[in-house]
Amino acid sequence: MKELNFEIVNAEIEALDLTQFEKEISVSAQADAFPAVCQVWSKVGKIVKLVAKIPLIPSKWRAALELFIRTMDGICN
């Protein structure tokens, strides 16, 4: 596995077009296809939601996390 550090992750996050991702997301009844993913999300999602609230996280990172959270909640709820 490739080592991760702030600079690598930040470059990838800064390159994201979150607006385009948001347009492409369709939250349909896909939860039936991914029951294991939703079971994990129901537990791990709480950690992700707490991490997303940490004030030291750069705003673009926070926006990406919030989009991920909305997407997973839409699929799994």
BATI-314249 format. One record per residue: x, y, z of N, C-alpha, C, CB in turn. Coordinates in pm, whole numbers, padded with zeros to 5 digits, always signed. Glycine has a CB too. Example, Ala and Ser with C-alpha at 12.3 -4.5 7.8 and 13.67 -1.06 7.14 Angstrom:
2
+01319-00569+00780+01230-00450+00780+01320-00330+00780+01131-00447+00905+01285-00225+00708+01367-00106+00714+01290+00003+00787+01408-00060+00572
***
This chain:
77
+00084-00118+00000+00000+00000+00000+00088+00124+00000-00096+00000+00122+00051+00219-00082+00124+00345-00093+00112+00424+00036+00072+00427-00212+00224+00480+00081+00221+00560+00203+00141+00688+00179+00365+00594+00251+00059+00723+00275-00019+00846+00266+00040+00952+00356-00165+00820+00303+00041+01072+00309+00078+01186+00392-00011+01304+00353+00231+01221+00376-00002+01409+00428-00088+01524+00405-00079+01577+00263-00054+01634+00502+00042+01590+00211+00061+01649+00080-00006+01566-00030+00209+01664+00050+00006+01434-00023-00054+01347-00124-00207+01355-00117-00007+01200-00104-00260+01341+00004-00405+01345+00020-00459+01482-00018-00445+01311+00165-00392+01587+00025-00439+01721-00005-00440+01747-00156-00350+01824+00064-00339+01704-00227-00335+01724-00373-00453+01653-00439-00203+01672-00431-00485+01533-00394-00597+01459-00452-00731+01527-00420-00598+01314-00400-00747+01573-00297-00872+01639-00258-00888+01772-00331-00875+01662-00106-00781+01849-00339-00789+01978-00407-00822+01961-00555-00658+02054-00391-00784+01849-00614-00811+01825-00756-00955+01779-00781-00714+01720-00809-01028+01743-00676-01165+01696-00693-01258+01807-00740-01217+01637-00562-01346+01773-00831-01453+01864-00871-01578+01815-00800-01473+01868-01029-01598+01863-00676-01709+01816-00594-01844+01846-00657-01702+01877-00457-01854+01957-00728-01979+01991-00793-02015+01886-00896-01969+02130-00859-01918+01841-00972-01943+01738-01073-01982+01606-01008-01819+01718-01162-01913+01569-00900-01948+01448-00827-02092+01455-00778-01853+01426-00709-02129+01569-00723-02263+01586-00668-02369+01566-00777-02278+01725-00603-02341+01616-00897-02434+01601-01008-02448+01455-01050-02388+01686-01127-02340+01378-01039-02339+01241-01088-02398+01141-00990-02200+01202-01121-02410+01182-00865-02457+01088-00763-02607+01067-00778-02424+01139-00622-02643+00942-00788-02786+00912-00787-02809+00815-00672-02835+00853-00925-02891+00857-00581-02919+00774-00464-03049+00699-00490-02928+00859-00334-03034+00585-00553-03150+00502-00582-03156+00388-00482-03146+00448-00727-03229+00288-00513-03246+00175-00422-03128+00079-00432-03377+00101-00452-03008+00130-00435-02889+00047-00446-02852-00019-00314-02773+00129-00497-02915+00021-00206-02881-00037-00075-02904-00187-00076-02964+00029+00036-03002-00236-00154-03027-00379-00161-02908-00454-00218-03152-00406-00245-02832-00390-00304-02716-00454-00366-02595-00453-00274-02682-00385-00497-02597-00371-00173-02480-00355-00088-02513-00366+00061-02415-00221-00115-02579-00471+00105-02617-00478+00247-02496-00477+00341-02698-00602+00273-02387-00541+00302-02269-00543+00389-02208-00403+00401-02164-00642+00335-02206-00330+00290-02152-00194+00292-02234-00107+00387-02152-00133+00150-02364-00122+00381-02451-00041+00467-02439-00082+00614-02596-00054+00422-02414-00209+00640-02393-00252+00778-02265-00189+00833-02385-00407+00787-02161-00190+00752-02035-00127+00795-02055+00023+00811-01920-00156+00694-02124+00087+00715-02147+00232+00722-02224+00270+00848-02222+00280+00599-02318+00185+00888-02397+00217+01008-02310+00229+01132-02504+00111+01030-02195+00165+01132-02102+00173+01246-01989+00273+01218-02043+00035+01276-01920+00255+01107-01804+00337+01075-01845+00480+01037-01724+00274+00961-01964+00495+00982-02012+00627+00943-02013+00725+01059-02150+00617+00885-02038+00674+01178-02038+00761+01297-01899+00820+01321-02085+00683+01421-01798+00740+01297-01660+00788+01312-01631+00894+01206-01558+00670+01301-01669+00866+01082-01646+00960+00972-01716+01092+01000-01694+00901+00839-01839+01085+01051-01914+01207+01082-01847+01290+01191-02057+01172+01123-01791+01223+01290-01718+01295+01395-01591+01358+01340-01683+01200+01511-01518+01283+01260-01394+01335+01201-01424+01457+01114-01323+01225+01117-01534+01454+01042-01570+01565+00953-01596+01695+01030-01694+01529+00873-01619+01685+01159-01646+01804+01240-01519+01867+01299-01741+01770+01352-01406+01802+01284-01281+01854+01341-01246+01986+01272-01164+01750+01326-01234+02094+01348-01211+02226+01289-01079+02239+01213-01216+02329+01396-00982+02156+01241-00852+02168+01176-00851+02111+01034-00747+02099+01259-00956+02041+00996-00961+01982+00863-00984+02094+00761-01075+01874+00853-00904+02096+00654-00923+02199+00551-01066+02195+00495-00821+02179+00436-01116+02311+00455-01256+02321+00413-01289+02232+00294-01288+02464+00378-01197+02218+00199-01225+02131+00083-01233+01985+00127-01115+02148-00026-01151+01945+00223-01157+01809+00277-01293+01788+00344-01040+01783+00378-01334+01888+00422-01461+01879+00493-01576+01867+00392-01482+02002+00584-01570+01944+00285-01674+01938+00182-01678+01800+00117-01651+02046+00075-01562+01742+00092-01556+01608+00033-01612+01504+00130-01411+01572-00005-01578+01516+00257-01632+01425+00357-01784+01439+00370-01566+01450+00493-01832+01562+00368-01976+01585+00380-02051+01526+00260-02005+01736+00393-01992+01538+00140-02053+01478+00022-02055+01325+00035-01976+01520-00106-01947+01269+00082-01940+01124+00104-02045+01080+00206-01798+01082+00151-02056+01154+00314-02153+01122+00419-02296+01128+00364-02138+01219+00539-02329+01234+00290-02463+01246+00231-02491+01131+00135-02477+01381+00157-02389+01095+00056-02405+00986-00039-02431+00854+00032-02281+00975-00128-02349+00823+00130-02366+00697+00203-02498+00695+00280-02249+00675+00300-02534+00806+00340-02662+00811+00412-02778+00793+00314-02676+00946+00488-02767+00850+00196-02871+00836+00095-02885+00693+00046-02844+00927-00022-02776+00625+00031-02777+00486-00016-02826+00392+00094-02637+00443-00062-02783+00418+00215-02805+00322+00324-02924+00353+00413-02683+00315+00408-02992+00462+00394-03108+00493+00478-03237+00476+00403-03098+00634+00530
***
